Amino acid sequence: MEDYRVLSVDEAEILEGVQAAAERMLERSGLRRLLDMPATPWRPSHD
């Protein structure tokens, strides 16, 4: 940083940090189950 301007950014490091934060948020909120893929993406048209 120079004169309050960012001169370089390590995108990989930022993305890793954001991914870790998102994982923690999903665990704490109990919403991880929403990311689980069903066996089939389509529900049956009738039971």
N, C-alpha and C positions, 0 to 999 in steps of 0.2 A: 504494500500500500504506500502510496506516495501522494502527498497533498490531499488526503482523504479520498483518493481514487484507487480502486482495485486494479492492479496491473496484471494479475494472473489468477486463475481459478482452477482448482483440481476437481473437475467434474465427477470423476470416479469416487473420490472421497466424500463429496457432498451427497451423491446418490446412495452410497453405502449408509451414511448417517440417516438419511431420510427413510430408507428401507427399514433400518433397525427401529426407528421411531414409529413407523407405521405398524410393524410387527407387534411392538409393545402395546400400542393403542388397541389393536384388534384383540390381543389377549386380555387386556384389562377390561375392555368393554363387553367381552363375550360375543363379539360379532364375527369371530373367525369362521363360524359355521356357514356364514353367508358366502364365503369364498369356495366352499366345497362344491365340486361339480357333481350333479346327480348322475346316476348310471346312464340315463338317457336325457337329453335336453328337452324332450317333449313329454308332456303329461298325456296319459291315455284319454281318448275322446269320450270314453264311457267306462264305467267300472263293472 
